[in-house]
Amino acid sequence: MPSATRPDKRILVTGAAGFIGSHLVRELLARGHRVRTTVRDAGDEQRVVHLLGLPGASDRLEIHGADLRLPGAFDQVTIGCDWVCHAAAVVRLKAADPAAEIVAPTVEGTRHLLRAVARAGSVQRAACSGCA
């Protein structure tokens, strides 16, 4: 997790509507960082209301829609970010073929994000599920 001594960093957290992503956002805001987040549907108030209520959210949180299954979905949101914490994943409670319906699209979505990071040119560090 980035140090509180460097709160000038803008950090992208993917999958911010989920359990891990929302805790990453909370912790980063608590440490004074500017946080840009992605959720599948930024217009769905139920998915983002818990994020909007976090301390520091009103002045240091941006919420964007991005579906990790779509090529280019992360292109715009990675621009200007210093760090990326990737917590987004395809979540399905039932799948006839979990490898094809959950694992493969999640892996491909991670590739989409990494390509966007490479194109952005501003990301200094990318980490998965915890900003390690």
Salt bridges, closest charged atoms under 4 A:
ASP8 OD1 - ARG6 NE 3.34
GLU27 OE1 - ARG26 NH1 3.99
GLU27 OE2 - ARG31 NE 2.82
ASP44 OD2 - ARG47 NE 3.82
ASP59 OD1 - ARG60 NE 3.98
GLU62 OE2 - ARG10 NH2 3.42
GLU62 OE1 - ARG36 NE 2.93
GLU62 OE1 - HIS64 NE2 3.03
ASP67 OD2 - ARG69 NH2 2.69
ASP75 OD1 - ARG119 NH2 2.58
GLU101 OE1 - ARG92 NH1 2.70
GLU108 OE1 - ARG111 NH1 3.22
GLU108 OE2 - ARG115 NH1 3.46
